[in-house]
């Protein structure tokens, strides 16, 4: 069945299921993306920090698909928050991708303890890319509630998405709600909690009962909550499995049972955005 499209506040459509390339070696990225496109994925999530933008662009060009058929997201590296640095970094991303535009461009991390706590001027620089059409939509990644509110209150363009860690062990409801308040869609990274949730007995019981894999159950949970999700795998069979989640639905009580697994901050698998301060050397 086809992947549903969601409408961003920019008016642009985004496939709700995508393919993530975080931690895929650049030498393997082109082949992985090529396989994902064969499976049917039309949304690829990369970042300058991942070091594989060029290989993503290579795979899209080699696929025979029109550029407009593939939604590509990239993100600003942490070392380039100053406006002039952000402009140069964005130019570099477009060059690496081999495209004159990117569908969605995000600030990768807010870094509130760096750059004098100023991520607003960084956001206002992304607004330039949006206005000149080289970024069809712009958004945030890993922004907490206070960060989201500040960007909205001190800028002109409301972010299209906020890409945050979300999975059954970290439902991140406060950030999701704050984003939704402004019409910002949530994108869920680490949707399977780096595989930790796949052995959860609650999820296993649901999967067994409906004859689906635990990964399919969790990804379907994300979809039914309305979030955008992009699992990563370099295994063709797993890519296909992750893609086949639109021919069934979870019962409301199953969605509630999975959501009840939330461990709050203790469930986080990645850094806390309030204190994360890593920049490239």
Secondary structure, DSSP 4 states (H G I P E B T S, - for coil): -PPPEEE-TTS-EEESB-EE-TT--HHHHHHHHHHHHHHT--EEE--GGGT-HHHHHHHHHHTT--GGGSEEEEEE-GGG-SHHHHHHHHHHHHHHHT-S-EEEEEES---TTSGGG--HHHHHHHHHHHHTTSEEEEEEES--HHHHHHHHHH-SSPPSEEEEE-BTTB--HHHHHHHHHTTPEEEEESTTGGGGGGG-HHHHHHHHHHT--HHHHHHHHHHHTT-EE----S-HHHHHHHH--SS----HHHHHHHHTT--GGGG--S--TTT------
